Amino acid sequence: MADQAELVFVKSFINTISSHPVRYVDDYQQPPQSTLKKVPVLSIDVPPVPERKVKAPFPSVEAISVTFKSLKPPQSFTLSVQPTDTISDIKAQLASQPRAPPADAQRLLIKGKVLADAKLLKEYTVKEGDTVNLMIKPGFDWDPSKAPSPPPSLEMKPVTPPSESSMSDANLKPGRRHQRIPSVVLSPSPSMVSLESEKPQDINLTLDTSSIPTASMSNATRSTYQTTISQPPFWDRLYSFLRTEFAADGDALTAFEDFLRASKGGLTASEIAKIRDHVGVVGMAGT
């Protein structure tokens, strides 16, 4: 029993110690026997850096002379082309020759094999002096005898220098010459002359204002209708009648304003102000 108790005590003591962090002093040095041994480094002979080889330049490709021959119609063209040229470039160069078919109408063949536009000439092993068959695609009409007419040349007319009499010696400086600029006279067109000769006619406009009532119109010249609606008691009786017909005062006031607005053409501003003061309906700015 005593041995077991001691064993339990030792285990618990070791666990307690191991849970605490280990702290070293500032001048602590690890013993030499605990340090790791250095791995020995062996010197290895490294071969020298190889010299860079300078690549030889590409050999220059010389141009070759190729004959393009057509049987129908019989025609032959000899061109100097590069083996690295594409077939489409060769067709364009051939089309620039006089009496040659356009590039989109050409078909180039070697031993019955059609040359593709995207490939190079050297892919078909064409050599100096070889002959390439030229055919025309169906649907194109090519006649070498009908050569296109050259564009008309522009004739240069000699310009005569100005005479000595046309220059003023008074305004000339030594070593400089002055050429008189001809004046340009602008004549009016016939349409402008005809427009200037025709003078616009005045149009007389008359406005009949006899039917429009004015504020200065007297009561004798006004009609009985206008005389009646200009009296404030008429609008007082109308407003009382509208209030008996409508249940809400707001509806009666709206109907009164509608009647008054419809009759403003025959009333003056002072008459409208008197009507509102008499009836007790307030408006804005006497309206």
Backbone as CSV, one residue per row, in Angstrom:
resi,resn,N_x,N_y,N_z,CA_x,CA_y,CA_z,C_x,C_y,C_z
1,MET,0.821,-1.201,0.000,0.000,0.000,0.000,0.862,1.260,0.000
2,ALA,1.960,1.244,0.755,2.827,2.413,0.821,3.508,2.667,-0.508
3,ASP,3.864,1.593,-1.233,4.514,1.754,-2.545,3.553,2.370,-3.552
4,GLN,2.353,1.932,-3.497,1.371,2.496,-4.436,1.087,3.956,-4.145
5,ALA,1.045,4.322,-2.851,0.797,5.723,-2.503,1.941,6.596,-2.970
6,GLU,3.170,6.098,-2.836,4.312,6.878,-3.302,4.289,7.020,-4.831
7,LEU,3.906,5.973,-5.516,3.849,6.024,-6.966,2.800,7.029,-7.461
8,VAL,1.690,7.055,-6.767,0.644,8.028,-7.127,1.130,9.439,-6.853
9,PHE,1.870,9.605,-5.732,2.373,10.938,-5.400,3.390,11.410,-6.441
10,VAL,4.256,10.519,-6.872,5.282,10.891,-7.859,4.634,11.283,-9.186
11,LYS,3.652,10.537,-9.623,2.968,10.861,-10.890,2.275,12.209,-10.837
12,SER,1.601,12.451,-9.713,0.907,13.730,-9.602,1.894,14.889,-9.515
13,PHE,3.054,14.650,-8.868,4.058,15.705,-8.765,4.674,16.024,-10.127
14,ILE,4.923,14.963,-10.885,5.503,15.161,-12.235,4.526,15.903,-13.130
15,ASN,3.263,15.569,-13.073,2.255,16.264,-13.883,2.137,17.737,-13.486
16,THR,2.254,17.997,-12.188,2.174,19.386,-11.732,3.370,20.190,-12.211
17,ILE,4.546,19.588,-12.159,5.755,20.287,-12.610,5.725,20.524,-14.137
18,SER,5.282,19.517,-14.851,5.272,19.642,-16.324,4.262,20.685,-16.803
19,SER,3.271,20.984,-15.997,2.290,21.998,-16.409,2.821,23.409,-16.256
20,HIS,3.865,23.630,-15.459,4.438,24.953,-15.271,5.391,25.280,-16.424
21,PRO,5.409,26.532,-16.901,6.333,26.884,-17.996,7.765,26.922,-17.499
22,VAL,8.688,26.649,-18.436,10.110,26.649,-18.105,10.669,28.030,-18.409
23,ARG,11.323,28.655,-17.500,11.887,29.982,-17.652,13.393,29.897,-17.480
24,TYR,14.113,30.586,-18.385,15.567,30.629,-18.333,16.000,32.052,-18.007
25,VAL,17.175,32.138,-17.397,17.727,33.450,-17.107,18.252,34.068,-18.389
26,ASP,18.546,35.344,-18.308,18.968,36.051,-19.513,20.313,35.569,-20.036
27,ASP,21.239,35.169,-19.141,22.563,34.731,-19.565,22.664,33.219,-19.664
28,TYR,21.553,32.549,-19.891,21.572,31.087,-19.968,22.252,30.647,-21.245
29,GLN,23.081,29.654,-21.201,23.753,29.061,-22.348,23.538,27.560,-22.312
30,GLN,23.247,27.026,-23.484,22.999,25.597,-23.576,24.318,24.833,-23.469
31,PRO,24.328,23.785,-22.753,25.582,23.027,-22.633,26.025,22.468,-23.975
32,PRO,27.323,22.342,-24.186,27.818,21.880,-25.490,27.340,20.490,-25.848
33,GLN,27.178,19.623,-24.887,26.758,18.266,-25.214,25.300,18.195,-25.672
34,SER,24.521,19.269,-25.424,23.114,19.265,-25.841,22.891,19.941,-27.198
35,THR,23.911,20.605,-27.702,23.741,21.286,-28.998,23.812,20.289,-30.135
36,LEU,23.188,20.665,-31.235,23.195,19.799,-32.403,24.511,19.928,-33.137
37,LYS,24.941,18.876,-33.675,26.186,18.864,-34.421,25.952,19.449,-35.815
38,LYS,26.921,20.218,-36.297,26.822,20.814,-37.620,27.066,19.762,-38.697
39,VAL,26.296,19.883,-39.732,26.441,18.956,-40.851,27.654,19.375,-41.664
40,PRO,28.561,18.532,-41.924,29.743,18.915,-42.704,29.371,19.226,-44.153
41,VAL,29.925,20.307,-44.679,29.676,20.732,-46.061,30.847,20.294,-46.911
42,LEU,30.556,19.520,-47.933,31.587,19.026,-48.825,31.683,19.932,-50.032
43,SER,32.832,20.297,-50.432,33.044,21.134,-51.615,32.938,20.283,-52.865
44,ILE,32.143,20.761,-53.785,31.925,20.034,-55.038,32.420,20.911,-56.172
45,ASP,33.142,20.320,-57.042,33.641,21.069,-58.194,32.494,21.332,-59.180
46,VAL,32.263,22.610,-59.449,31.194,23.009,-60.374,31.795,23.232,-61.752
47,PRO,31.209,22.660,-62.785,31.767,22.865,-64.123,31.596,24.319,-64.547
48,PRO,32.439,24.810,-65.422,32.325,26.208,-65.866,31.052,26.437,-66.669
49,VAL,30.648,27.701,-66.683,29.435,28.067,-67.425,29.691,27.899,-68.922
50,PRO,28.825,27.194,-69.598,29.062,27.000,-71.035,28.911,28.314,-71.789
51,GLU,29.698,28.448,-72.822,29.631,29.641,-73.648,28.353,29.645,-74.487
52,ARG,27.819,30.851,-74.631,26.595,30.992,-75.425,26.940,30.884,-76.906
53,LYS,26.196,30.034,-77.537,26.410,29.841,-78.966,25.602,30.865,-79.752
54,VAL,26.265,31.526,-80.610,25.608,32.516,-81.452,24.964,31.786,-82.634
55,LYS,23.638,31.993,-82.736,22.927,31.323,-83.817,23.281,31.975,-85.146
56,ALA,23.426,31.139,-86.088,23.746,31.639,-87.427,22.526,32.324,-88.012
57,PRO,22.714,33.438,-88.665,21.556,34.124,-89.268,20.891,33.277,-90.332
58,PHE,19.587,33.533,-90.468,18.841,32.785,-91.465,19.359,33.122,-92.860
59,PRO,19.503,32.125,-93.648,19.967,32.412,-95.010,18.923,33.229,-95.772
60,SER,19.407,34.209,-96.476,18.504,35.055,-97.258,17.864,34.249,-98.377
61,VAL,16.569,34.467,-98.540,15.817,33.752,-99.568,15.847,34.589,-100.835
62,GLU,16.345,34.008,-101.860,16.419,34.710,-103.132,15.115,34.551,-103.894
63,ALA,14.794,35.583,-104.634,13.582,35.538,-105.448,13.782,34.601,-106.627
64,ILE,12.685,33.976,-107.016,12.724,33.067,-108.164,11.748,33.568,-109.216
65,SER,12.008,33.183,-110.435,11.172,33.582,-111.569,10.215,32.443,-111.895
66,VAL,8.912,32.734,-111.824,7.871,31.737,-112.071,6.983,32.247,-113.187
67,THR,6.588,31.335,-114.097,5.723,31.679,-115.216,4.324,31.164,-114.935
68,PHE,3.346,32.045,-115.077,1.936,31.699,-114.896,1.304,31.670,-116.289
69,LYS,0.854,30.497,-116.693,0.410,30.285,-118.064,-1.060,29.887,-118.076
70,SER,-1.794,30.523,-118.979,-3.211,30.225,-119.158,-3.415,29.687,-120.560
71,LEU,-4.226,28.624,-120.675,-4.507,28.022,-121.980,-5.735,28.635,-122.628
72,LYS,-6.760,28.909,-121.874,-7.983,29.509,-122.410,-8.342,30.707,-121.548
73,PRO,-8.138,31.907,-122.058,-7.457,32.272,-123.317,-5.952,32.134,-123.173
74,PRO,-5.236,31.961,-124.262,-3.776,31.802,-124.166,-3.105,33.088,-123.706
75,GLN,-2.480,33.016,-122.555,-1.816,34.185,-121.974,-0.739,33.690,-121.033
76,SER,0.350,34.434,-120.929,1.476,34.034,-120.081,1.989,35.261,-119.347
77,PHE,2.335,35.046,-118.049,2.884,36.105,-117.207,4.086,35.538,-116.463
78,THR,5.157,36.288,-116.419,6.371,35.895,-115.701,6.610,36.891,-114.576
79,LEU,6.664,36.352,-113.356,6.823,37.209,-112.186,8.020,36.755,-111.375
80,SER,8.591,37.680,-110.628,9.656,37.392,-109.688,9.044,37.386,-108.289
81,VAL,8.971,36.207,-107.685,8.288,36.036,-106.409,9.249,35.434,-105.403
82,GLN,8.877,35.552,-104.127,9.636,34.969,-103.035,9.021,33.624,-102.649
83,PRO,9.831,32.627,-102.321,9.250,31.345,-101.882,8.441,31.469,-100.596
84,THR,8.709,32.521,-99.797,7.969,32.696,-98.542,6.680,33.492,-98.738
85,ASP,6.359,33.862,-99.955,5.104,34.578,-100.208,3.933,33.608,-100.167
86,THR,2.795,34.112,-99.686,1.590,33.293,-99.699,0.974,33.292,-101.096
87,ILE,0.120,32.331,-101.325,-0.520,32.216,-102.639,-1.444,33.403,-102.880
88,SER,-2.084,33.909,-101.805,-2.963,35.062,-101.980,-2.169,36.299,-102.372
89,ASP,-0.948,36.461,-101.793,-0.102,37.597,-102.185,0.352,37.476,-103.627
90,ILE,0.653,36.271,-104.060,1.075,36.070,-105.447,-0.072,36.367,-106.401
91,LYS,-1.304,35.987,-106.017,-2.461,36.304,-106.857,-2.652,37.819,-106.972
92,ALA,-2.469,38.532,-105.867,-2.607,39.988,-105.916,-1.514,40.613,-106.777
93,GLN,-0.287,40.047,-106.717,0.801,40.560,-107.559,0.532,40.258,-109.026
94,LEU,-0.050,39.107,-109.304,-0.387,38.763,-110.680,-1.522,39.623,-111.210
95,ALA,-2.489,39.966,-110.339,-3.620,40.791,-110.781,-3.185,42.208,-111.108
96,SER,-2.035,42.652,-110.561,-1.565,44.002,-110.871,-0.913,44.112,-112.236
97,GLN,-0.667,42.989,-112.887,-0.073,43.017,-114.218,-1.119,43.439,-115.250
98,PRO,-0.683,44.085,-116.348,-1.640,44.464,-117.395,-2.231,43.242,-118.085
99,ARG,-3.517,43.329,-118.384,-4.300,42.278,-119.058,-4.368,41.003,-118.221
100,ALA,-4.215,41.123,-116.897,-4.297,39.962,-116.010,-5.668,39.905,-115.374
101,PRO,-6.161,38.706,-115.039,-7.477,38.589,-114.400,-7.410,39.057,-112.960
102,PRO,-8.563,39.406,-112.370,-8.564,39.813,-110.956,-8.190,38.663,-110.045
103,ALA,-7.775,39.013,-108.818,-7.273,37.993,-107.890,-8.358,37.014,-107.472
104,ASP,-9.604,37.505,-107.287,-10.662,36.595,-106.849,-11.134,35.665,-107.946
105,ALA,-10.697,35.886,-109.201,-11.092,35.008,-110.301,-10.008,34.008,-110.666
106,GLN,-8.857,34.059,-110.005,-7.736,33.196,-110.374,-7.802,31.864,-109.640
107,ARG,-7.321,30.830,-110.357,-7.094,29.508,-109.775,-5.729,29.038,-110.249
108,LEU,-4.792,28.851,-109.302,-3.441,28.429,-109.624,-3.303,26.933,-109.359
109,LEU,-2.730,26.197,-110.330,-2.606,24.745,-110.222,-1.192,24.332,-110.588
110,ILE,-0.713,23.290,-109.889,0.562,22.636,-110.206,0.301,21.138,-110.276
111,LYS,0.463,20.586,-111.462,0.218,19.151,-111.717,-1.200,18.767,-111.313
112,GLY,-2.157,19.648,-111.621,-3.559,19.382,-111.337,-3.979,19.634,-109.908
113,LYS,-3.084,20.112,-109.053,-3.403,20.376,-107.648,-3.581,21.875,-107.453
114,VAL,-4.713,22.251,-106.847,-5.022,23.662,-106.636,-4.194,24.180,-105.466
115,LEU,-3.604,25.359,-105.628,-2.809,25.974,-104.570,-3.733,26.744,-103.629
116,ALA,-3.612,26.469,-102.326,-4.445,27.136,-101.319,-3.907,28.528,-101.051
117,ASP,-4.815,29.473,-100.815,-4.416,30.867,-100.620,-3.602,31.065,-99.349
118,ALA,-3.875,30.303,-98.293,-3.210,30.524,-97.008,-1.820,29.904,-96.931
119,LYS,-1.438,29.057,-97.874,-0.143,28.388,-97.807,0.926,29.201,-98.520
120,LEU,2.204,28.842,-98.199,3.334,29.509,-98.819,3.699,28.813,-100.121
121,LEU,4.407,29.558,-100.959,4.790,28.992,-102.252,5.808,27.874,-102.092
122,LYS,6.687,27.974,-101.065,7.710,26.941,-100.896,7.139,25.613,-100.431
123,GLU,5.897,25.598,-99.952,5.275,24.347,-99.543,4.917,23.480,-100.738
124,TYR,4.899,24.060,-101.910,4.584,23.287,-103.117,5.836,22.998,-103.942
125,THR,7.022,23.225,-103.375,8.302,22.921,-104.030,8.372,23.509,-105.435
126,VAL,8.075,24.802,-105.515,8.183,25.496,-106.792,9.609,26.013,-106.914
127,LYS,10.261,25.742,-108.052,11.652,26.117,-108.266,11.745,27.198,-109.328
128,GLU,12.969,27.619,-109.543,13.270,28.633,-110.540,12.888,28.149,-111.936
129,GLY,12.096,28.974,-112.625,11.707,28.668,-113.995,10.518,27.745,-114.127
130,ASP,9.892,27.321,-113.016,8.727,26.445,-113.111,7.533,27.199,-113.678
131,THR,6.577,26.428,-114.176,5.368,26.991,-114.771,4.176,26.584,-113.927
132,VAL,3.354,27.583,-113.574,2.134,27.359,-112.799,0.949,27.611,-113.723
133,ASN,0.021,26.645,-113.751,-1.154,26.772,-114.608,-2.125,27.790,-114.007
134,LEU,-2.648,28.636,-114.854,-3.594,29.675,-114.461,-4.940,29.381,-115.102
135,MET,-5.968,29.276,-114.273,-7.327,29.045,-114.756,-8.247,30.101,-114.149
136,ILE,-9.395,30.259,-114.787,-10.381,31.233,-114.347,-11.568,30.489,-113.742
137,LYS,-12.018,30.990,-112.605,-13.168,30.379,-111.943,-14.422,30.527,-112.787
138,PRO,-15.342,29.574,-112.711,-16.585,29.695,-113.491,-17.379,30.924,-113.065
139,GLY,-17.976,31.573,-114.063,-18.772,32.761,-113.798,-18.051,34.059,-114.047
140,PHE,-16.720,34.009,-114.291,-15.937,35.213,-114.573,-15.592,35.259,-116.049
141,ASP,-15.731,36.415,-116.653,-15.420,36.632,-118.057,-14.128,37.426,-118.145
142,TRP,-13.090,36.789,-118.673,-11.777,37.423,-118.786,-11.345,37.444,-120.232
143,ASP,-11.124,38.621,-120.765,-10.681,38.804,-122.143,-9.438,39.675,-122.123
144,PRO,-8.243,39.077,-122.317,-7.014,39.887,-122.273,-6.937,40.941,-123.355
145,SER,-7.672,40.738,-124.479,-7.599,41.729,-125.555,-8.258,43.043,-125.174
146,LYS,-9.189,43.006,-124.233,-9.863,44.225,-123.787,-9.100,44.796,-122.597
147,ALA,-8.022,45.446,-122.909,-7.218,46.051,-121.851,-7.891,47.313,-121.362
148,PRO,-7.930,47.559,-120.082,-8.554,48.787,-119.574,-7.805,50.010,-120.046
149,SER,-8.557,51.015,-120.426,-7.958,52.250,-120.917,-7.283,52.985,-119.774
150,PRO,-6.094,53.529,-120.018,-5.390,54.243,-118.926,-6.144,55.495,-118.534
151,PRO,-6.043,55.907,-117.325,-6.749,57.115,-116.877,-6.215,58.335,-117.597
152,PRO,-7.071,59.306,-117.865,-6.619,60.505,-118.587,-5.597,61.264,-117.775
153,SER,-4.544,61.648,-118.461,-3.463,62.383,-117.797,-3.860,63.834,-117.619
154,LEU,-3.414,64.398,-116.555,-3.711,65.786,-116.251,-2.665,66.671,-116.902
155,GLU,-3.106,67.548,-117.769,-2.202,68.460,-118.448,-1.911,69.647,-117.541
156,MET,-0.646,69.901,-117.384,-0.215,71.017,-116.557,0.005,72.223,-117.449
157,LYS,-0.766,73.247,-117.261,-0.624,74.461,-118.046,0.429,75.348,-117.393
158,PRO,1.312,75.900,-118.223,2.352,76.769,-117.638,1.745,78.045,-117.080
159,VAL,2.274,78.446,-115.990,1.810,79.662,-115.318,2.745,80.792,-115.711
160,THR,2.178,81.817,-116.299,2.979,82.964,-116.723,3.304,83.835,-115.534
161,PRO,4.533,84.198,-115.395,4.902,85.058,-114.246,4.319,86.444,-114.414
162,PRO,4.080,87.147,-113.343,3.513,88.490,-113.440,4.516,89.444,-114.084
163,SER,4.000,90.356,-114.856,4.844,91.339,-115.527,5.342,92.376,-114.521
164,GLU,6.407,93.038,-114.959,6.991,94.040,-114.077,6.074,95.241,-113.869
165,SER,5.196,95.475,-114.874,4.303,96.629,-114.754,3.199,96.421,-113.733
166,SER,2.905,95.123,-113.414,1.827,94.855,-112.467,2.266,94.973,-111.026
167,MET,3.513,95.220,-110.799,4.016,95.334,-109.425,4.370,96.774,-109.141
168,SER,4.100,97.151,-107.943,4.394,98.523,-107.522,5.764,98.547,-106.879
169,ASP,6.665,99.342,-107.483,8.026,99.410,-106.952,8.110,100.192,-105.648
170,ALA,7.094,101.011,-105.395,7.154,101.833,-104.184,6.985,101.005,-102.927
171,ASN,6.165,99.906,-103.014,5.866,99.105,-101.835,6.720,97.853,-101.751
172,LEU,7.734,97.711,-102.603,8.564,96.507,-102.608,9.807,96.734,-101.777
173,LYS,10.218,95.699,-101.065,11.454,95.741,-100.309,12.540,95.039,-101.103
174,PRO,13.764,95.326,-100.866,14.845,94.663,-101.611,14.840,93.165,-101.354
175,GLY,14.935,92.414,-102.444,14.970,90.952,-102.345,13.622,90.292,-102.273
176,ARG,12.507,91.030,-102.303,11.173,90.437,-102.214,10.327,90.959,-103.348
177,ARG,9.417,90.140,-103.793,8.504,90.511,-104.862,7.066,90.332,-104.374
178,HIS,6.230,91.142,-104.875,4.816,91.099,-104.497,3.982,90.902,-105.749
179,GLN,3.101,89.910,-105.714,2.216,89.613,-106.843,0.818,90.092,-106.511
180,ARG,0.272,90.827,-107.432,-1.051,91.389,-107.200,-2.109,90.291,-107.293
181,ILE,-3.001,90.259,-106.327,-4.064,89.247,-106.296,-5.256,89.804,-107.063
182,PRO,-5.775,89.042,-108.034,-6.933,89.545,-108.795,-8.156,89.641,-107.910
183,SER,-8.928,90.667,-108.151,-10.152,90.864,-107.373,-11.266,89.981,-107.907
184,VAL,-12.162,89.571,-107.021,-13.292,88.714,-107.361,-14.560,89.526,-107.193
185,VAL,-15.354,89.599,-108.259,-16.610,90.346,-108.236,-17.746,89.344,-108.143
186,LEU,-18.555,89.476,-107.130,-19.700,88.587,-106.923,-20.939,89.279,-107.452
187,SER,-21.520,88.685,-108.471,-22.748,89.234,-109.038,-23.939,88.551,-108.409
188,PRO,-24.995,89.261,-108.113,-26.165,88.628,-107.493,-26.846,87.690,-108.457
189,SER,-27.426,86.626,-107.899,-28.131,85.658,-108.725,-29.459,86.248,-109.186
190,PRO,-30.044,85.668,-110.273,-31.338,86.192,-110.753,-32.438,86.111,-109.716
191,SER,-32.383,85.058,-108.878,-33.440,84.945,-107.867,-33.374,86.076,-106.858
192,MET,-32.138,86.482,-106.511,-32.001,87.583,-105.550,-32.435,88.903,-106.170
193,VAL,-32.167,89.092,-107.467,-32.576,90.325,-108.122,-34.087,90.438,-108.180
194,SER,-34.726,89.290,-108.465,-36.187,89.328,-108.551,-36.819,89.590,-107.199
195,LEU,-36.162,89.073,-106.118,-36.721,89.310,-104.794,-36.541,90.760,-104.370
196,GLU,-35.427,91.378,-104.798,-35.218,92.770,-104.420,-36.146,93.717,-105.173
197,SER,-36.472,93.351,-106.437,-37.334,94.235,-107.228,-38.768,94.234,-106.729
198,GLU,-39.199,93.115,-106.160,-40.568,93.021,-105.652,-40.612,93.517,-104.219
199,LYS,-41.276,94.607,-103.978,-41.393,95.158,-102.638,-42.554,94.512,-101.903
200,PRO,-42.405,94.220,-100.645,-43.514,93.598,-99.911,-44.662,94.590,-99.744
201,GLN,-45.854,94.081,-99.916,-47.056,94.906,-99.784,-47.568,94.859,-98.351
202,ASP,-48.024,96.003,-97.868,-48.565,96.089,-96.519,-49.975,95.523,-96.486
203,ILE,-50.280,94.787,-95.439,-51.597,94.184,-95.248,-52.265,94.901,-94.087
204,ASN,-53.377,95.507,-94.366,-54.125,96.241,-93.342,-55.041,95.288,-92.598
205,LEU,-54.896,95.241,-91.292,-55.710,94.389,-90.436,-56.594,95.276,-89.582
206,THR,-57.873,94.969,-89.579,-58.836,95.715,-88.768,-59.479,94.774,-87.775
207,LEU,-59.670,95.238,-86.582,-60.241,94.432,-85.505,-61.545,95.078,-85.071
208,ASP,-62.622,94.295,-85.152,-63.950,94.772,-84.771,-64.123,94.599,-83.269
209,THR,-64.121,95.697,-82.539,-64.259,95.661,-81.079,-65.606,96.193,-80.628
210,SER,-66.538,96.227,-81.541,-67.843,96.781,-81.173,-68.617,95.862,-80.244
211,SER,-68.383,94.526,-80.409,-69.146,93.574,-79.589,-68.508,93.312,-78.244
212,ILE,-67.296,93.876,-77.986,-66.608,93.626,-76.719,-67.022,94.702,-75.731
213,PRO,-67.603,94.328,-74.578,-68.005,95.335,-73.589,-66.792,95.928,-72.912
214,THR,-66.805,97.178,-72.640,-65.731,97.888,-71.960,-66.203,98.395,-70.616
215,ALA,-65.178,98.768,-69.784,-65.521,99.232,-68.440,-66.169,100.609,-68.460
216,SER,-65.874,101.385,-69.498,-66.450,102.736,-69.568,-67.827,102.780,-70.204
217,MET,-68.404,101.637,-70.464,-69.720,101.595,-71.109,-70.785,102.034,-70.103
218,SER,-71.641,102.904,-70.505,-72.687,103.432,-69.610,-73.813,102.425,-69.483
219,ASN,-74.676,102.684,-68.448,-75.801,101.778,-68.224,-76.844,101.878,-69.323
220,ALA,-76.920,102.995,-70.037,-77.919,103.140,-71.104,-77.597,102.257,-72.286
221,THR,-76.284,102.116,-72.607,-75.895,101.295,-73.761,-75.809,99.823,-73.413
222,ARG,-75.794,99.446,-72.172,-75.697,98.042,-71.779,-77.068,97.394,-71.872
223,SER,-77.036,96.080,-72.093,-78.295,95.346,-72.213,-78.908,95.125,-70.837
224,THR,-80.165,94.690,-70.852,-80.854,94.429,-69.580,-80.226,93.275,-68.829
225,TYR,-79.642,92.313,-69.563,-78.989,91.169,-68.904,-77.773,91.640,-68.128
226,GLN,-76.954,92.480,-68.772,-75.776,92.973,-68.090,-76.143,93.905,-66.931
227,THR,-77.209,94.642,-67.094,-77.637,95.532,-66.002,-78.100,94.735,-64.796
228,THR,-78.755,93.579,-65.075,-79.284,92.757,-63.978,-78.165,92.086,-63.211
229,ILE,-77.174,91.495,-63.968,-76.124,90.738,-63.272,-75.120,91.657,-62.598
230,SER,-75.170,92.951,-62.920,-74.253,93.873,-62.247,-74.785,94.350,-60.902
231,GLN,-76.043,93.999,-60.557,-76.622,94.404,-59.277,-76.249,93.394,-58.190
232,PRO,-75.684,93.815,-57.072,-75.336,92.885,-55.995,-76.531,92.151,-55.408
233,PRO,-77.787,92.769,-55.306,-78.902,91.997,-54.753,-79.236,90.754,-55.575
234,PHE,-78.988,90.793,-56.910,-79.254,89.621,-57.733,-78.395,88.452,-57.294
235,TRP,-77.144,88.694,-57.016,-76.247,87.621,-56.594,-76.529,87.181,-55.174
236,ASP,-77.090,88.126,-54.343,-77.475,87.729,-52.993,-78.626,86.746,-53.035
237,ARG,-79.627,87.030,-53.898,-80.758,86.094,-54.027,-80.310,84.773,-54.656
238,LEU,-79.362,84.830,-55.621,-78.869,83.596,-56.249,-78.118,82.728,-55.253
239,TYR,-77.338,83.344,-54.387,-76.589,82.567,-53.408,-77.524,81.943,-52.379
240,SER,-78.589,82.677,-52.001,-79.570,82.114,-51.055,-80.304,80.943,-51.691
241,PHE,-80.604,81.056,-52.993,-81.280,79.960,-53.680,-80.377,78.738,-53.763
242,LEU,-79.098,78.924,-54.035,-78.175,77.789,-54.146,-77.987,77.102,-52.805
243,ARG,-78.016,77.852,-51.727,-77.865,77.238,-50.410,-79.060,76.387,-50.043
244,THR,-80.259,76.750,-50.586,-81.438,75.905,-50.335,-81.438,74.652,-51.196
245,GLU,-80.768,74.699,-52.363,-80.757,73.547,-53.260,-79.680,72.533,-52.887
246,PHE,-78.552,73.004,-52.364,-77.442,72.110,-52.019,-77.427,71.906,-50.521
247,ALA,-77.160,70.624,-50.128,-77.124,70.295,-48.699,-75.857,70.829,-48.048
248,ALA,-74.763,70.827,-48.760,-73.484,71.290,-48.202,-73.228,72.724,-48.662
249,ASP,-72.707,73.543,-47.739,-72.397,74.929,-48.083,-71.249,75.020,-49.093
250,GLY,-70.346,74.030,-49.057,-69.243,74.049,-50.015,-69.723,73.885,-51.443
251,ASP,-70.739,73.025,-51.656,-71.271,72.839,-53.004,-71.973,74.106,-53.481
252,ALA,-72.711,74.773,-52.563,-73.386,76.017,-52.941,-72.376,77.102,-53.290
253,LEU,-71.259,77.151,-52.526,-70.224,78.137,-52.827,-69.550,77.845,-54.163
254,THR,-69.346,76.550,-54.485,-68.746,76.182,-55.777,-69.644,76.587,-56.932
255,ALA,-70.955,76.337,-56.797,-71.894,76.729,-57.856,-71.947,78.243,-58.003
256,PHE,-71.881,78.975,-56.891,-71.882,80.439,-56.965,-70.638,80.958,-57.709
257,GLU,-69.475,80.371,-57.424,-68.247,80.777,-58.104,-68.303,80.460,-59.596
258,ASP,-68.926,79.321,-59.952,-69.047,78.983,-61.368,-69.906,80.008,-62.104
259,PHE,-71.034,80.406,-61.495,-71.898,81.411,-62.121,-71.181,82.752,-62.233
260,LEU,-70.471,83.129,-61.179,-69.783,84.419,-61.200,-68.633,84.413,-62.222
261,ARG,-67.917,83.295,-62.344,-66.833,83.197,-63.308,-67.340,83.254,-64.742
262,ALA,-68.523,82.683,-64.983,-69.096,82.706,-66.321,-69.613,84.084,-66.705
263,SER,-69.889,84.911,-65.727,-70.444,86.241,-66.006,-69.404,87.344,-65.922
264,LYS,-68.136,87.031,-65.767,-67.116,88.062,-65.605,-66.884,88.845,-66.886
265,GLY,-67.270,88.303,-68.047,-67.068,89.028,-69.287,-67.900,90.302,-69.369
266,GLY,-69.033,90.357,-68.683,-69.879,91.543,-68.712,-69.815,92.382,-67.465
267,LEU,-68.850,92.134,-66.578,-68.737,92.864,-65.320,-67.354,93.506,-65.243
268,THR,-67.301,94.612,-64.587,-66.020,95.266,-64.333,-65.466,94.796,-63.006
269,ALA,-64.214,95.161,-62.725,-63.576,94.743,-61.479,-64.246,95.368,-60.267
270,SER,-64.673,96.618,-60.398,-65.350,97.259,-59.261,-66.703,96.626,-58.997
271,GLU,-67.411,96.230,-60.054,-68.713,95.590,-59.873,-68.556,94.235,-59.213
272,ILE,-67.503,93.496,-59.573,-67.271,92.191,-58.942,-66.930,92.375,-57.468
273,ALA,-66.165,93.401,-57.147,-65.827,93.649,-55.745,-67.061,94.022,-54.930
274,LYS,-67.961,94.806,-55.530,-69.197,95.162,-54.818,-70.057,93.937,-54.583
275,ILE,-70.130,93.039,-55.583,-70.949,91.821,-55.426,-70.417,90.970,-54.286
276,ARG,-69.082,90.807,-54.224,-68.520,89.960,-53.167,-68.713,90.600,-51.793
277,ASP,-68.581,91.910,-51.726,-68.795,92.567,-50.439,-70.245,92.445,-49.978
278,HIS,-71.161,92.510,-50.920,-72.576,92.426,-50.560,-72.972,91.004,-50.168
279,VAL,-72.505,90.025,-50.942,-72.886,88.627,-50.660,-72.097,88.081,-49.476
280,GLY,-70.841,88.534,-49.317,-70.004,88.012,-48.232,-69.108,86.878,-48.669
281,VAL,-68.913,86.714,-49.980,-68.016,85.682,-50.519,-66.701,86.353,-50.880
282,VAL,-65.620,85.952,-50.238,-64.331,86.603,-50.420,-63.625,85.966,-51.618
283,GLY,-63.090,86.837,-52.488,-62.279,86.356,-53.619,-60.866,86.885,-53.505
284,MET,-60.054,86.675,-54.565,-58.672,87.094,-54.570,-58.484,88.279,-55.503
285,ALA,-57.957,89.363,-55.014,-57.651,90.565,-55.797,-58.903,91.131,-56.442
286,GLY,-60.026,91.027,-55.780,-61.272,91.616,-56.307,-61.881,90.856,-57.425
287,THR,-61.495,89.606,-57.672,-62.045,88.809,-58.769,-63.098,87.854,-58.251
